[in-house]
Amino acid sequence: MNTEHSNPTGTQLGAASKSIRVLVAEDNTVNQTFIAHVLTQLGISFRLVADGVQAVQAVNQEKFDLVLMDFQMPNMGGLEACRRIIAQPGHADLPIVGLTAETIGDIQSMCLAAGMREYISKPFKRSDIEALFARLKFNVSPIPMQNFDHDKELLKTTIDMIAAEIPQLADETEKQLLAMNLSEAKRALHTLKGHCKLVGELAFADFIQQLENQLAQNQLPAADSIEHLKTNLRVLQQRLRLLSQ
């Protein structure tokens, strides 16, 4: 078999989206349900708490990239919770965004004084949350819910299965490449590509397609391409595991 290492000029190293973890502090169950629905569709993992005390505790229990904080909650309101969070070591730069139905007073000044980045007025829409993530420079990869018949349980079951299969398929790809079994390596990559498309990781799927194309031409992908594959498969697995929580 005539094989050569290949990493063609102009090859795009499409990457898997990194996990975004959001803390949602909101006591209204209707609003909780809506936010959870939107974040799930956007492929963002989250944790729900019902008051400011729980929010302050939560940020010390795990790492979050963003906090969505309701103003009016029992035990401790959102503004006070925000002040306490950003006063703690390591949390000064944590983005906290207010959620409020308030219409009286200078809401913007109240938010800034408490340390919030900004606020979203209730009632809000999915597009408001998407715009917020864009302003905060978060790279969001929405889940194509139509692939799961808009069934959250089916989504959870599927991403659990994919997360479990990723390391097996990564090992199989590497094993077959080392053995020069290019057709079997291509088969494993083809399965990985399908998994990526299913959960909306289209840029990474395109990269895997490029590796498939190289193997189809009896060309071995370059070492840095294989390392990129392995690194981003770990990123994808972590994101899927968080989403299934």
Disulfide bonds with the S-S distance in Angstrom:
none
